[in-house]
């Protein structure tokens, strides 16, 4: 029985059918709940469906029957009948973690560690992120050397964990106005230089190319 304040103003509060009442007082997303199409406690059918966990960790899908009402009210769009389909639809970027699966590694197990979380440059601990698994030909390598060459060619020795002994060629020191040998130890070694530094097979060539304004004899003797 409606309360008195509704009874005395029926044109404002009362309608001829439940559908008309729901349309008038519970429009939009609440309409279907008002009509009884989606009971608040969810039925077994709804509980078997999967939905994106946007209000939680937002890294995967759930099938616990606790999806928010706006998803239940638009089940054809938000709810899907399998975990795989839900992950494909909403978490393709995190597909393998979402489904709890791992693909077959077709291009090796070494991957570049750009997080800075370890002392290694390339790892093979099977913890590569999903975006690398989605593009294995580019990110993964069969050996440590191949991984270092592809992703850390500018720091090969550090990536490989080996010491750089130098090339024994010659490079210029503008400060000292002479050329030193690319090696570690006593003179004429001047220390190991980075790979991008120009080097020459002899000291004379280095002096001619890099210190051409200086008398050759002074550069070579120093």
C-alpha positions in Angstrom: 0.0 0.0 0.0 1.4 3.4 -1.0 1.9 6.0 1.8 -0.7 8.7 2.3 1.4 11.5 0.6 1.4 9.4 -2.6 -2.3 8.6 -2.3 -3.3 12.2 -2.1 -1.2 13.1 -5.2 -1.7 10.1 -7.5 -0.8 11.8 -10.7 2.6 12.6 -9.3 3.4 9.3 -7.7 1.2 6.5 -9.0 1.4 4.7 -12.4 -0.6 2.0 -14.2 2.1 -0.6 -14.4 5.4 -1.6 -12.9 7.1 -0.8 -16.2 5.8 2.7 -16.2 6.8 3.2 -12.6 10.4 1.9 -13.3 10.7 4.2 -16.3 9.5 7.2 -14.3 11.3 6.7 -11.0 14.2 4.4 -11.8 15.4 5.3 -15.4 18.7 4.5 -17.0 21.0 1.9 -15.4 18.6 1.2 -12.5 15.6 0.3 -14.8 16.4 -3.4 -15.2 17.0 -3.9 -11.5 13.7 -2.2 -10.8 12.0 -4.6 -13.3 13.6 -7.6 -11.6 15.7 -8.6 -14.5 18.9 -8.7 -12.5 18.4 -9.5 -8.9 20.9 -7.9 -6.5 22.3 -11.2 -5.2 23.0 -12.4 -8.7 22.0 -15.8 -10.0 24.1 -18.8 -10.9 24.3 -17.8 -14.5 25.7 -14.4 -13.7 28.2 -15.9 -11.3 29.7 -18.0 -14.0 30.6 -15.0 -16.1 33.9 -13.0 -16.1 34.4 -9.3 -15.9 37.3 -6.8 -15.9 38.6 -6.0 -12.5 38.8 -2.2 -13.0 38.0 -1.4 -9.4 40.7 -3.7 -8.1 44.2 -4.4 -9.3 43.1 -3.8 -12.9 45.5 -6.5 -14.2 43.0 -9.3 -14.9 39.5 -10.7 -14.9 37.3 -12.1 -12.1 34.5 -14.6 -12.1 33.3 -14.2 -8.5 29.8 -12.8 -9.3 30.7 -9.5 -7.7 30.8 -7.4 -10.8 29.4 -3.8 -10.3 25.8 -3.3 -11.2 26.5 -1.2 -14.3 28.2 -4.3 -15.7 25.4 -6.6 -14.8 22.9 -4.1 -16.3 24.8 -4.2 -19.5 25.9 -7.9 -19.4 26.2 -8.3 -23.2 28.9 -5.8 -23.3 30.9 -6.2 -20.0 30.5 -9.9 -19.2 31.9 -12.8 -21.1 31.6 -16.6 -20.7 35.3 -17.5 -20.3 38.5 -16.2 -18.7 40.4 -16.3 -22.0 37.8 -14.2 -23.8 37.7 -11.7 -21.0 41.5 -11.3 -21.0 41.6 -11.0 -24.8 38.9 -8.3 -24.7 40.1 -6.2 -21.7 43.7 -7.1 -20.9 45.4 -8.0 -24.1 48.4 -6.0 -23.0 48.7 -8.3 -19.9 47.2 -11.4 -21.5 49.5 -14.1 -20.1 49.4 -12.9 -16.5 45.6 -12.4 -16.8 45.1 -16.0 -18.0 47.8 -17.5 -15.8 49.5 -19.0 -18.9 52.9 -18.7 -20.6 53.5 -19.1 -24.4 56.2 -21.4 -25.9 59.4 -19.4 -26.1 60.4 -19.6 -29.8 63.3 -17.2 -29.9 65.3 -18.1 -26.8 65.1 -17.1 -23.1 67.4 -14.1 -22.8 65.8 -10.7 -22.5 67.0 -7.1 -21.8 66.5 -5.9 -18.2 65.8 -2.2 -18.5 64.4 -1.9 -15.0 67.7 -1.5 -13.4 66.7 -4.0 -10.7 69.7 -6.2 -11.2 73.4 -6.0 -11.9 72.9 -7.9 -15.2 72.0 -6.4 -18.5 70.3 -9.5 -20.0 68.5 -12.1 -17.9 67.1 -15.6 -18.5 65.0 -16.1 -15.4 61.7 -16.5 -17.3 60.4 -13.2 -15.8 60.2 -11.2 -18.9 57.1 -8.9 -19.1 54.2 -9.7 -21.4 55.0 -7.1 -24.0 58.2 -8.9 -24.7 56.4 -12.3 -25.0 54.1 -10.6 -27.5 57.1 -9.7 -29.7 59.6 -12.5 -29.1 61.6 -12.0 -32.3 62.7 -8.6 -31.2 63.1 -8.9 -27.4 64.3 -12.5 -26.9 67.6 -14.1 -27.8 69.0 -17.6 -27.7 72.3 -16.6 -26.0 73.7 -13.9 -23.7 76.0 -12.6 -26.5 73.1 -12.2 -28.9 71.0 -10.3 -26.3 73.9 -8.0 -25.5 74.7 -7.4 -29.2 71.0 -6.5 -30.0 70.2 -4.4 -27.0 73.4 -3.3 -25.3 76.0 -3.1 -28.1 77.3 0.2 -26.7 78.2 -1.6 -23.4 79.1 -5.1 -24.7 81.8 -5.8 -22.1 79.7 -4.8 -19.1 76.7 -6.8 -20.5 78.9 -9.9 -21.1 80.6 -9.5 -17.7 84.0 -9.4 -19.3 86.9 -6.9 -18.9 87.8 -4.7 -21.9 91.5 -5.1 -22.6 91.4 -2.5 -25.4 92.3 -2.6 -29.1 96.0 -1.6 -28.8 95.3 1.0 -31.4 96.0 4.7 -30.9 93.8 7.6 -29.9 94.3 11.3 -29.4 94.6 13.3 -26.1 94.1 16.9 -27.0 94.9 17.9 -23.5 98.3 16.3 -23.6 98.8 17.0 -27.3 99.8 13.5 -28.1 98.3 10.0 -28.9 98.1 7.1 -26.5 97.6 3.4 -27.0 94.1 1.9 -26.3 95.2 -0.4 -23.4 95.6 -0.6 -19.7 99.0 -0.4 -18.0 102.1 1.7 -18.3 102.9 4.1 -21.1 102.3 4.2 -24.0 98.9 2.9 -22.7 96.6 5.6 -21.9 93.7 3.6 -20.7 90.8 1.8 -22.5 88.5 4.1 -24.4 84.9 3.7 -25.5 84.1 2.1 -28.8 83.0 5.4 -30.4 86.4 7.0 -30.0 88.5 7.2 -33.2 91.5 4.9 -33.1 94.4 4.4 -35.5 96.8 1.6 -36.2 99.9 3.7 -35.5 100.8 6.7 -33.4 102.0 8.5 -36.5 98.6 8.2 -38.2 96.8 9.3 -35.1 99.1 12.4 -34.9 98.6 13.3 -38.5 94.9 13.0 -38.4 94.1 14.5 -35.0 96.9 16.9 -34.3 97.9 18.0 -37.8 98.6 21.6 -36.5 101.3 20.2 -34.3 104.8 19.3 -35.6 104.7 15.5 -36.2 108.0 14.9 -34.4 106.7 16.6 -31.2 103.5 14.5 -31.2 105.3 11.2 -31.9 108.1 11.7 -29.4 105.9 12.9 -26.5 
